[in-house]
Amino acid sequence: MKSKFSGKFIVLDGPDGCGKTTQVKLLADWLKEQGVEIETFRDPGDTDIGEKIRRILLNPDHTAMNTRTELLLYMAAR
């Protein structure tokens, strides 16, 4: 069965602070220069509420947050 979707799906994954955002910007800029139509996303944080949830999740002051709460926040951001 042939997929109705075409194109490529590129994922950059790595630990916090390793430069993923920088690399995404550099790659996106280069692809646009090559005439490639692109979309970029980040998770969590691709919506207004997602950005607020992202700030909560990445705030180092929230050390008492348990894993279930963290999981539910990630799910809510989607």
Residue, then its C-alpha position, 0 to 999 in steps of 0.5 A: m500500500k502506498s502512503k499518501f504522505s511524501g517527504k522526509f521526517i527528521v528527528l533530532d534527539g539528545p539531552d537538554g543543553c546539547g544544541k538541538t535547537t541550534q542544529v534545528k535552526l541551522l538545518a532549517d535555514w539550509l533546507k530553505e536555502q535549497g528550496v525545500e518546504i519545511e515545518t519544524f516542531r518541538d515537544p513540548g512547546d509547539t502551542d501557547i499552552g505547550e510553551k507554558i507547560r514546557r517552562i514548568l517541566l524544565n524549571p529546576d525548582h520543581t524537584a518534587m514533581n513525580t514522574r506521573t505528573e511529568l508524564l501527564l504534563y507532556m501529554a497535556a502539551r500535545 
